């Protein structure tokens, strides 16, 4: 099952914007399928755990409070390792390529 995502956009004091998407994974094994972005983003676990893996077979497992940075154009998927996992993706839309 695809997790539900909720999008928030914040403006920092210096005028830059941050885009944060909060994902709730109902069950362990639920995942965001393989994809990529034209921009970098960070992924952090709030509750539970996730495994981020790429199309080259590399993976990292994160628990609460842990953060991973993903480079632009890097194909990846995000899978919950625990029921009720909540993870956030953070990026800076003002840096997205045109």
Secondary structure, DSSP 8 states (H G I E B T S, - for coil): ---EEEEEEEE-TTS-EEEEEEEEESSTT-EEEEE--SS-EEEEEEESEEEEEETTS-EEEEETT-EEEE-TT--EEEEESSTTEEEEEEE-GGGS--
